[in-house]
Amino acid sequence: MVGNNLKDTQLQQIVDKTIMFADKDGDGRISFEEFRDVVSGLDVHKKMVVDV
């Protein structure tokens, strides 16, 4: 897991940068629409499914 390899301050910096990137309207929160826009470019289904 990523958090086990990083110091708390490093992990917090990653979180802060991620929120800044996703928070398009600058309100300090990530709305569903902002979340959807960020993850729409990721192949989440492929990462969440295990072929048997």
mmCIF file of the N, C-alpha and C atoms, coordinates in Angstrom:
data_MODEL
# 
_entry.id   MODEL 
# 
loop_
_atom_site.group_PDB 
_atom_site.id 
_atom_site.type_symbol 
_atom_site.label_atom_id 
_atom_site.label_alt_id 
_atom_site.label_comp_id 
_atom_site.label_asym_id 
_atom_site.label_entity_id 
_atom_site.label_seq_id 
_atom_site.pdbx_PDB_ins_code 
_atom_site.Cartn_x 
_atom_site.Cartn_y 
_atom_site.Cartn_z 
_atom_site.occupancy 
_atom_site.B_iso_or_equiv 
_atom_site.pdbx_formal_charge 
_atom_site.auth_seq_id 
_atom_site.auth_comp_id 
_atom_site.auth_asym_id 
_atom_site.auth_atom_id 
_atom_site.pdbx_PDB_model_num 
ATOM 1   N N  . MET A 1 1  ? 0.841   -1.176  0.000   1.00 0.00 ? 1  MET A N  1 
ATOM 2   C CA . MET A 1 1  ? 0.000   0.000   0.000   1.00 0.00 ? 1  MET A CA 1 
ATOM 3   C C  . MET A 1 1  ? 0.886   1.239   0.000   1.00 0.00 ? 1  MET A C  1 
ATOM 4   N N  . VAL A 1 2  ? 0.494   2.253   -0.712  1.00 0.00 ? 2  VAL A N  1 
ATOM 5   C CA . VAL A 1 2  ? 1.309   3.454   -0.869  1.00 0.00 ? 2  VAL A CA 1 
ATOM 6   C C  . VAL A 1 2  ? 1.590   4.124   0.462   1.00 0.00 ? 2  VAL A C  1 
ATOM 7   N N  . GLY A 1 3  ? 0.601   4.260   1.310   1.00 0.00 ? 3  GLY A N  1 
ATOM 8   C CA . GLY A 1 3  ? 0.754   4.963   2.577   1.00 0.00 ? 3  GLY A CA 1 
ATOM 9   C C  . GLY A 1 3  ? 1.797   4.365   3.487   1.00 0.00 ? 3  GLY A C  1 
ATOM 10  N N  . ASN A 1 4  ? 2.072   3.090   3.361   1.00 0.00 ? 4  ASN A N  1 
ATOM 11  C CA . ASN A 1 4  ? 3.063   2.435   4.214   1.00 0.00 ? 4  ASN A CA 1 
ATOM 12  C C  . ASN A 1 4  ? 4.488   2.814   3.837   1.00 0.00 ? 4  ASN A C  1 
ATOM 13  N N  . ASN A 1 5  ? 4.696   3.287   2.621   1.00 0.00 ? 5  ASN A N  1 
ATOM 14  C CA . ASN A 1 5  ? 6.034   3.614   2.141   1.00 0.00 ? 5  ASN A CA 1 
ATOM 15  C C  . ASN A 1 5  ? 6.365   5.097   2.247   1.00 0.00 ? 5  ASN A C  1 
ATOM 16  N N  . LEU A 1 6  ? 5.409   5.913   2.643   1.00 0.00 ? 6  LEU A N  1 
ATOM 17  C CA . LEU A 1 6  ? 5.597   7.359   2.686   1.00 0.00 ? 6  LEU A CA 1 
ATOM 18  C C  . LEU A 1 6  ? 5.447   7.884   4.106   1.00 0.00 ? 6  LEU A C  1 
ATOM 19  N N  . LYS A 1 7  ? 6.134   8.964   4.371   1.00 0.00 ? 7  LYS A N  1 
ATOM 20  C CA . LYS A 1 7  ? 5.938   9.651   5.642   1.00 0.00 ? 7  LYS A CA 1 
ATOM 21  C C  . LYS A 1 7  ? 4.591   10.361  5.593   1.00 0.00 ? 7  LYS A C  1 
ATOM 22  N N  . ASP A 1 8  ? 4.044   10.655  6.769   1.00 0.00 ? 8  ASP A N  1 
ATOM 23  C CA . ASP A 1 8  ? 2.743   11.322  6.837   1.00 0.00 ? 8  ASP A CA 1 
ATOM 24  C C  . ASP A 1 8  ? 2.727   12.633  6.057   1.00 0.00 ? 8  ASP A C  1 
ATOM 25  N N  . THR A 1 9  ? 3.803   13.395  6.150   1.00 0.00 ? 9  THR A N  1 
ATOM 26  C CA . THR A 1 9  ? 3.840   14.685  5.449   1.00 0.00 ? 9  THR A CA 1 
ATOM 27  C C  . THR A 1 9  ? 3.846   14.499  3.938   1.00 0.00 ? 9  THR A C  1 
ATOM 28  N N  . GLN A 1 10 ? 4.536   13.472  3.454   1.00 0.00 ? 10 GLN A N  1 
ATOM 29  C CA . GLN A 1 10 ? 4.568   13.201  2.015   1.00 0.00 ? 10 GLN A CA 1 
ATOM 30  C C  . GLN A 1 10 ? 3.189   12.774  1.520   1.00 0.00 ? 10 GLN A C  1 
ATOM 31  N N  . LEU A 1 11 ? 2.544   11.918  2.289   1.00 0.00 ? 11 LEU A N  1 
ATOM 32  C CA . LEU A 1 11 ? 1.213   11.455  1.916   1.00 0.00 ? 11 LEU A CA 1 
ATOM 33  C C  . LEU A 1 11 ? 0.227   12.620  1.914   1.00 0.00 ? 11 LEU A C  1 
ATOM 34  N N  . GLN A 1 12 ? 0.326   13.503  2.896   1.00 0.00 ? 12 GLN A N  1 
ATOM 35  C CA . GLN A 1 12 ? -0.558  14.668  2.958   1.00 0.00 ? 12 GLN A CA 1 
ATOM 36  C C  . GLN A 1 12 ? -0.342  15.583  1.757   1.00 0.00 ? 12 GLN A C  1 
ATOM 37  N N  . GLN A 1 13 ? 0.900   15.724  1.318   1.00 0.00 ? 13 GLN A N  1 
ATOM 38  C CA . GLN A 1 13 ? 1.185   16.544  0.140   1.00 0.00 ? 13 GLN A CA 1 
ATOM 39  C C  . GLN A 1 13 ? 0.532   15.959  -1.112  1.00 0.00 ? 13 GLN A C  1 
ATOM 40  N N  . ILE A 1 14 ? 0.567   14.651  -1.234  1.00 0.00 ? 14 ILE A N  1 
ATOM 41  C CA . ILE A 1 14 ? -0.067  13.983  -2.377  1.00 0.00 ? 14 ILE A CA 1 
ATOM 42  C C  . ILE A 1 14 ? -1.574  14.205  -2.342  1.00 0.00 ? 14 ILE A C  1 
ATOM 43  N N  . VAL A 1 15 ? -2.158  14.055  -1.167  1.00 0.00 ? 15 VAL A N  1 
ATOM 44  C CA . VAL A 1 15 ? -3.600  14.267  -1.010  1.00 0.00 ? 15 VAL A CA 1 
ATOM 45  C C  . VAL A 1 15 ? -3.966  15.706  -1.368  1.00 0.00 ? 15 VAL A C  1 
ATOM 46  N N  . ASP A 1 16 ? -3.212  16.661  -0.838  1.00 0.00 ? 16 ASP A N  1 
ATOM 47  C CA . ASP A 1 16 ? -3.492  18.077  -1.106  1.00 0.00 ? 16 ASP A CA 1 
ATOM 48  C C  . ASP A 1 16 ? -3.407  18.401  -2.594  1.00 0.00 ? 16 ASP A C  1 
ATOM 49  N N  . LYS A 1 17 ? -2.386  17.891  -3.268  1.00 0.00 ? 17 LYS A N  1 
ATOM 50  C CA . LYS A 1 17 ? -2.229  18.145  -4.702  1.00 0.00 ? 17 LYS A CA 1 
ATOM 51  C C  . LYS A 1 17 ? -3.349  17.487  -5.505  1.00 0.00 ? 17 LYS A C  1 
ATOM 52  N N  . THR A 1 18 ? -3.758  16.304  -5.084  1.00 0.00 ? 18 THR A N  1 
ATOM 53  C CA . THR A 1 18 ? -4.836  15.603  -5.771  1.00 0.00 ? 18 THR A CA 1 
ATOM 54  C C  . THR A 1 18 ? -6.139  16.379  -5.652  1.00 0.00 ? 18 THR A C  1 
ATOM 55  N N  . ILE A 1 19 ? -6.430  16.882  -4.463  1.00 0.00 ? 19 ILE A N  1 
ATOM 56  C CA . ILE A 1 19 ? -7.649  17.669  -4.266  1.00 0.00 ? 19 ILE A CA 1 
ATOM 57  C C  . ILE A 1 19 ? -7.589  18.954  -5.082  1.00 0.00 ? 19 ILE A C  1 
ATOM 58  N N  . MET A 1 20 ? -6.444  19.618  -5.080  1.00 0.00 ? 20 MET A N  1 
ATOM 59  C CA . MET A 1 20 ? -6.305  20.847  -5.868  1.00 0.00 ? 20 MET A CA 1 
ATOM 60  C C  . MET A 1 20 ? -6.528  20.575  -7.356  1.00 0.00 ? 20 MET A C  1 
ATOM 61  N N  . PHE A 1 21 ? -6.026  19.451  -7.837  1.00 0.00 ? 21 PHE A N  1 
ATOM 62  C CA . PHE A 1 21 ? -6.185  19.081  -9.245  1.00 0.00 ? 21 PHE A CA 1 
ATOM 63  C C  . PHE A 1 21 ? -7.651  18.810  -9.577  1.00 0.00 ? 21 PHE A C  1 
ATOM 64  N N  . ALA A 1 22 ? -8.350  18.100  -8.689  1.00 0.00 ? 22 ALA A N  1 
ATOM 65  C CA . ALA A 1 22 ? -9.726  17.684  -8.962  1.00 0.00 ? 22 ALA A CA 1 
ATOM 66  C C  . ALA A 1 22 ? -10.746 18.785  -8.697  1.00 0.00 ? 22 ALA A C  1 
ATOM 67  N N  . ASP A 1 23 ? -10.442 19.694  -7.789  1.00 0.00 ? 23 ASP A N  1 
ATOM 68  C CA . ASP A 1 23 ? -11.385 20.733  -7.366  1.00 0.00 ? 23 ASP A CA 1 
ATOM 69  C C  . ASP A 1 23 ? -11.396 21.883  -8.368  1.00 0.00 ? 23 ASP A C  1 
ATOM 70  N N  . LYS A 1 24 ? -12.129 21.709  -9.450  1.00 0.00 ? 24 LYS A N  1 
ATOM 71  C CA . LYS A 1 24 ? -12.128 22.680  -10.549 1.00 0.00 ? 24 LYS A CA 1 
ATOM 72  C C  . LYS A 1 24 ? -12.787 24.005  -10.181 1.00 0.00 ? 24 LYS A C  1 
ATOM 73  N N  . ASP A 1 25 ? -13.778 23.994  -9.288  1.00 0.00 ? 25 ASP A N  1 
ATOM 74  C CA . ASP A 1 25 ? -14.449 25.251  -8.951  1.00 0.00 ? 25 ASP A CA 1 
ATOM 75  C C  . ASP A 1 25 ? -13.818 25.960  -7.751  1.00 0.00 ? 25 ASP A C  1 
ATOM 76  N N  . GLY A 1 26 ? -12.803 25.337  -7.149  1.00 0.00 ? 26 GLY A N  1 
ATOM 77  C CA . GLY A 1 26 ? -12.038 25.987  -6.090  1.00 0.00 ? 26 GLY A CA 1 
ATOM 78  C C  . GLY A 1 26 ? -12.746 26.140  -4.763  1.00 0.00 ? 26 GLY A C  1 
ATOM 79  N N  . ASP A 1 27 ? -13.780 25.332  -4.513  1.00 0.00 ? 27 ASP A N  1 
ATOM 80  C CA . ASP A 1 27 ? -14.505 25.465  -3.253  1.00 0.00 ? 27 ASP A CA 1 
ATOM 81  C C  . ASP A 1 27 ? -13.921 24.625  -2.116  1.00 0.00 ? 27 ASP A C  1 
ATOM 82  N N  . GLY A 1 28 ? -12.828 23.915  -2.381  1.00 0.00 ? 28 GLY A N  1 
ATOM 83  C CA . GLY A 1 28 ? -12.197 23.105  -1.340  1.00 0.00 ? 28 GLY A CA 1 
ATOM 84  C C  . GLY A 1 28 ? -12.809 21.733  -1.169  1.00 0.00 ? 28 GLY A C  1 
ATOM 85  N N  . ARG A 1 29 ? -13.764 21.412  -2.009  1.00 0.00 ? 29 ARG A N  1 
ATOM 86  C CA . ARG A 1 29 ? -14.434 20.108  -1.967  1.00 0.00 ? 29 ARG A CA 1 
ATOM 87  C C  . ARG A 1 29 ? -14.428 19.505  -3.366  1.00 0.00 ? 29 ARG A C  1 
ATOM 88  N N  . ILE A 1 30 ? -14.550 18.194  -3.419  1.00 0.00 ? 30 ILE A N  1 
ATOM 89  C CA . ILE A 1 30 ? -14.660 17.522  -4.714  1.00 0.00 ? 30 ILE A CA 1 
ATOM 90  C C  . ILE A 1 30 ? -16.102 17.057  -4.862  1.00 0.00 ? 30 ILE A C  1 
ATOM 91  N N  . SER A 1 31 ? -16.808 17.664  -5.792  1.00 0.00 ? 31 SER A N  1 
ATOM 92  C CA . SER A 1 31 ? -18.195 17.275  -6.056  1.00 0.00 ? 31 SER A CA 1 
ATOM 93  C C  . SER A 1 31 ? -18.206 15.955  -6.828  1.00 0.00 ? 31 SER A C  1 
ATOM 94  N N  . PHE A 1 32 ? -19.387 15.373  -6.939  1.00 0.00 ? 32 PHE A N  1 
ATOM 95  C CA . PHE A 1 32 ? -19.501 14.141  -7.711  1.00 0.00 ? 32 PHE A CA 1 
ATOM 96  C C  . PHE A 1 32 ? -19.057 14.372  -9.150  1.00 0.00 ? 32 PHE A C  1 
ATOM 97  N N  . GLU A 1 33 ? -19.457 15.504  -9.720  1.00 0.00 ? 33 GLU A N  1 
ATOM 98  C CA . GLU A 1 33 ? -19.103 15.803  -11.106 1.00 0.00 ? 33 GLU A CA 1 
ATOM 99  C C  . GLU A 1 33 ? -17.591 15.939  -11.269 1.00 0.00 ? 33 GLU A C  1 
ATOM 100 N N  . GLU A 1 34 ? -16.936 16.592  -10.314 1.00 0.00 ? 34 GLU A N  1 
ATOM 101 C CA . GLU A 1 34 ? -15.478 16.737  -10.373 1.00 0.00 ? 34 GLU A CA 1 
ATOM 102 C C  . GLU A 1 34 ? -14.804 15.375  -10.221 1.00 0.00 ? 34 GLU A C  1 
ATOM 103 N N  . PHE A 1 35 ? -15.312 14.553  -9.310  1.00 0.00 ? 35 PHE A N  1 
ATOM 104 C CA . PHE A 1 35 ? -14.784 13.199  -9.128  1.00 0.00 ? 35 PHE A CA 1 
ATOM 105 C C  . PHE A 1 35 ? -14.950 12.395  -10.411 1.00 0.00 ? 35 PHE A C  1 
ATOM 106 N N  . ARG A 1 36 ? -16.142 12.457  -10.976 1.00 0.00 ? 36 ARG A N  1 
ATOM 107 C CA . ARG A 1 36 ? -16.425 11.719  -12.209 1.00 0.00 ? 36 ARG A CA 1 
ATOM 108 C C  . ARG A 1 36 ? -15.485 12.147  -13.326 1.00 0.00 ? 36 ARG A C  1 
ATOM 109 N N  . ASP A 1 37 ? -15.242 13.442  -13.450 1.00 0.00 ? 37 ASP A N  1 
ATOM 110 C CA . ASP A 1 37 ? -14.350 13.939  -14.494 1.00 0.00 ? 37 ASP A CA 1 
ATOM 111 C C  . ASP A 1 37 ? -12.931 13.405  -14.327 1.00 0.00 ? 37 ASP A C  1 
ATOM 112 N N  . VAL A 1 38 ? -12.471 13.309  -13.078 1.00 0.00 ? 38 VAL A N  1 
ATOM 113 C CA . VAL A 1 38 ? -11.114 12.810  -12.823 1.00 0.00 ? 38 VAL A CA 1 
ATOM 114 C C  . VAL A 1 38 ? -11.019 11.324  -13.137 1.00 0.00 ? 38 VAL A C  1 
ATOM 115 N N  . VAL A 1 39 ? -11.974 10.535  -12.649 1.00 0.00 ? 39 VAL A N  1 
ATOM 116 C CA . VAL A 1 39 ? -11.873 9.086   -12.840 1.00 0.00 ? 39 VAL A CA 1 
ATOM 117 C C  . VAL A 1 39 ? -12.333 8.626   -14.217 1.00 0.00 ? 39 VAL A C  1 
ATOM 118 N N  . SER A 1 40 ? -12.988 9.498   -14.971 1.00 0.00 ? 40 SER A N  1 
ATOM 119 C CA . SER A 1 40 ? -13.445 9.077   -16.297 1.00 0.00 ? 40 SER A CA 1 
ATOM 120 C C  . SER A 1 40 ? -12.273 8.776   -17.223 1.00 0.00 ? 40 SER A C  1 
ATOM 121 N N  . GLY A 1 41 ? -11.129 9.381   -16.965 1.00 0.00 ? 41 GLY A N  1 
ATOM 122 C CA . GLY A 1 41 ? -9.950  9.126   -17.778 1.00 0.00 ? 41 GLY A CA 1 
ATOM 123 C C  . GLY A 1 41 ? -9.179  7.884   -17.354 1.00 0.00 ? 41 GLY A C  1 
ATOM 124 N N  . LEU A 1 42 ? -9.590  7.280   -16.258 1.00 0.00 ? 42 LEU A N  1 
ATOM 125 C CA . LEU A 1 42 ? -8.916  6.083   -15.758 1.00 0.00 ? 42 LEU A CA 1 
ATOM 126 C C  . LEU A 1 42 ? -9.692  4.849   -16.171 1.00 0.00 ? 42 LEU A C  1 
ATOM 127 N N  . ASP A 1 43 ? -9.001  3.753   -16.351 1.00 0.00 ? 43 ASP A N  1 
ATOM 128 C CA . ASP A 1 43 ? -9.683  2.505   -16.670 1.00 0.00 ? 43 ASP A CA 1 
ATOM 129 C C  . ASP A 1 43 ? -9.960  1.768   -15.362 1.00 0.00 ? 43 ASP A C  1 
ATOM 130 N N  . VAL A 1 44 ? -10.880 2.326   -14.570 1.00 0.00 ? 44 VAL A N  1 
ATOM 131 C CA . VAL A 1 44 ? -11.184 1.793   -13.244 1.00 0.00 ? 44 VAL A CA 1 
ATOM 132 C C  . VAL A 1 44 ? -11.719 0.371   -13.332 1.00 0.00 ? 44 VAL A C  1 
ATOM 133 N N  . HIS A 1 45 ? -12.574 0.117   -14.305 1.00 0.00 ? 45 HIS A N  1 
ATOM 134 C CA . HIS A 1 45 ? -13.164 -1.216  -14.433 1.00 0.00 ? 45 HIS A CA 1 
ATOM 135 C C  . HIS A 1 45 ? -12.084 -2.280  -14.583 1.00 0.00 ? 45 HIS A C  1 
ATOM 136 N N  . LYS A 1 46 ? -11.089 -2.012  -15.397 1.00 0.00 ? 46 LYS A N  1 
ATOM 137 C CA . LYS A 1 46 ? -10.020 -2.982  -15.619 1.00 0.00 ? 46 LYS A CA 1 
ATOM 138 C C  . LYS A 1 46 ? -9.239  -3.247  -14.335 1.00 0.00 ? 46 LYS A C  1 
ATOM 139 N N  . LYS A 1 47 ? -9.062  -2.225  -13.508 1.00 0.00 ? 47 LYS A N  1 
ATOM 140 C CA . LYS A 1 47 ? -8.308  -2.371  -12.270 1.00 0.00 ? 47 LYS A CA 1 
ATOM 141 C C  . LYS A 1 47 ? -9.121  -3.032  -11.164 1.00 0.00 ? 47 LYS A C  1 
ATOM 142 N N  . MET A 1 48 ? -10.453 -3.008  -11.266 1.00 0.00 ? 48 MET A N  1 
ATOM 143 C CA . MET A 1 48 ? -11.315 -3.525  -10.210 1.00 0.00 ? 48 MET A CA 1 
ATOM 144 C C  . MET A 1 48 ? -11.829 -4.936  -10.489 1.00 0.00 ? 48 MET A C  1 
ATOM 145 N N  . VAL A 1 49 ? -11.594 -5.457  -11.692 1.00 0.00 ? 49 VAL A N  1 
ATOM 146 C CA . VAL A 1 49 ? -12.130 -6.758  -12.072 1.00 0.00 ? 49 VAL A CA 1 
ATOM 147 C C  . VAL A 1 49 ? -11.010 -7.788  -12.113 1.00 0.00 ? 49 VAL A C  1 
ATOM 148 N N  . VAL A 1 50 ? -11.317 -8.959  -11.592 1.00 0.00 ? 50 VAL A N  1 
ATOM 149 C CA . VAL A 1 50 ? -10.357 -10.060 -11.620 1.00 0.00 ? 50 VAL A CA 1 
ATOM 150 C C  . VAL A 1 50 ? -10.879 -11.109 -12.597 1.00 0.00 ? 50 VAL A C  1 
ATOM 151 N N  . ASP A 1 51 ? -10.080 -11.414 -13.611 1.00 0.00 ? 51 ASP A N  1 
ATOM 152 C CA . ASP A 1 51 ? -10.460 -12.460 -14.557 1.00 0.00 ? 51 ASP A CA 1 
ATOM 153 C C  . ASP A 1 51 ? -10.199 -13.821 -13.927 1.00 0.00 ? 51 ASP A C  1 
ATOM 154 N N  . VAL A 1 52 ? -11.174 -14.705 -14.062 1.00 0.00 ? 52 VAL A N  1 
ATOM 155 C CA . VAL A 1 52 ? -11.026 -16.056 -13.522 1.00 0.00 ? 52 VAL A CA 1 
ATOM 156 C C  . VAL A 1 52 ? -11.024 -17.085 -14.609 1.00 0.00 ? 52 VAL A C  1 
# 
